[in-house]
Each structure stands twice: as structure tokens, then as C-alpha cells.
Amino acid sequence: MVRMGNVFDLSTVAKRFRFIAMLEAISWGLLIIGSVCKRLPEPVLWPVKVFGLSHGIVFVLFVITAIVAARELSWSPKTTAFALLSSLPPFCTVLFEVWAARSGQMGELSIATSAESEAPASVRS
């Protein structure tokens, strides 16, 4: 079982990456809602303007965070490319983060690391 812990704990690169990945997915959802509002019979334009700007800001933060995480967590060029490409389709940043945690790419947030640290000492040997 994966425990999320405190979502607002940004003390490590991996935790910052996870947080920004979630924000990027949320901003995608809000942008899609804004786009739907824009196409209503009586269009409402403010949501797409507000959510578009916030998504753009979070997108740039995600790219910067992914590059920093790649450097600090020693990601391969392929993993780094997947991280950056995950920001393009809606909600894929979260899918990338889950994959990265399961495959041991997320440092202390990796599932293998968490499972080892939670196991009793007799089992770890």
C-alpha cells in the first residue's frame, strides 16, 4: 500500500515533483472545464482565461521541476523525456509519477524503498 503522507511536504525534490505533477493534472482538469464553458450556448469566457493562465504557469513549473528532479534523482535521458512528455496529454503527469515511484525513479518516494524501510529487520536481511 502506498501512503501519500503530507501532500504539502515539499522538503525533497521527489516530493516537490509529486506535488507539481498533481497541480499540473488539476490545472488540466480546470482548463478543460473552462473550455467547455467557452462553448456553451451562452459562452462564459472568464474560466478559460483564468484556468488557461494558471495551467500555463503550472506547466512551466512542472517542466522546471522535472529537469531539476532528473538531475537530482539521476534519471536517464529516456525517463527525463517521458517526464517532460507526460505534461502534454491531460492528467499524464500523475501517471508518470506513479510509474516513476513504482519503478524506483522517485528516490525516497519509490515503492521499493518504502517497502524495504517498513519491513521488519529480520525480513530485510
BELURMO-V601229 format. One record per backbone hydrogen bond with DSSP energy under -0.5 kcal/mol. NH is the residue of the N-H (numbers start at 0). CO is the residue of the C=O. If there is no record, write none. Layout:
NH,CO + NH,CO
This chain:
2,0 + 3,1 + 6,4 + 8,5 + 9,7 + 15,11 + 16,12 + 17,13 + 18,14 + 19,15 + 20,16 + 21,17 + 22,18 + 23,19 + 24,20 + 25,21 + 26,22 + 27,23 + 28,24 + 29,25 + 30,26 + 31,27 + 32,28 + 33,29 + 34,30 + 35,31 + 36,32 + 37,33 + 38,34 + 38,35 + 39,36 + 42,40 + 43,36 + 44,42 + 47,33 + 48,44 + 49,45 + 50,46 + 51,47 + 52,48 + 53,49 + 54,50 + 55,51 + 56,52 + 57,53 + 58,54 + 59,55 + 60,56 + 61,57 + 62,58 + 63,59 + 64,60 + 65,61 + 66,62 + 67,63 + 68,64 + 69,65 + 70,66 + 71,67 + 72,68 + 73,70 + 74,69 + 79,75 + 80,76 + 81,77 + 82,78 + 83,79 + 84,80 + 85,81 + 86,83 + 87,84 + 88,84 + 91,88 + 93,90 + 94,90 + 95,91 + 96,92 + 97,93 + 98,94 + 99,95 + 100,96 + 101,97 + 102,98 + 103,100 + 104,99 + 105,99 + 108,105 + 109,106 + 110,100 + 111,100 + 113,109 + 114,110 + 115,111 + 116,112 + 117,113 + 118,114 + 122,119 + 123,119 + 124,120
